[in-house]
Amino acid sequence: MRRPIIALLLLCGGCHAHQVASEHRSIAEEPPKAREVSSGRPVRTTPGGFLDPASVRKIQVALSEKGEAVKSSGRLDDETQAAIKRFQAKQQQPTTGFPDFGTLKLLGLDARDIYLNGAKRRGEDPKNE
């Protein structure tokens, strides 16, 4: 009695797996017909896009105080990113070159002040980003 039931379950399971696989294959082959994102404003994709000059200066000053001398330009330029990478390496953190939350904490900075207040200083509402 058990063998026919097990055989029936295996047969149904195999058919279902074949059906699901063919559905996924057709999804992967066809590009989306509609635009995925519609926005009148450009979408920021990196932490640097959320920073205002005052926030970057705070990061640069903190880096200099921690032994990574960098000019206080207010721009997240190559020199600043290199200093961040060196600081991250010394702290045994992933060396991304971007001021992520962990890096800011190690620098003694509050990420909310850097990112959210930076957006407010730029005249943006961070809740609507």
C-alpha angles and dihedrals in degrees: 000000000000096000097062091047092049091047091050092050092049091049092050092046092051093050092049092050090051091050094049092047092052091049092052091047092056091048091053093049097052120068116224113275096212130052110267096213127026116187134149090213128060114260115238112228103175133054089243089066091064097051126097122204093260091055093048090050090054089052092047092050091049091049091051091049089052092053101267102115111211133158116258095236099142090233127108090229131159092273092054093045090050090051090050090051092051091048092048091050092051089050091048092242128137106283101231099141090228125109099246123174095268093049092048090051091051089050089054094248129132111238091209090058092047099045109022098036089043089058090048091051088053089054095251130129105232091200090065096051 
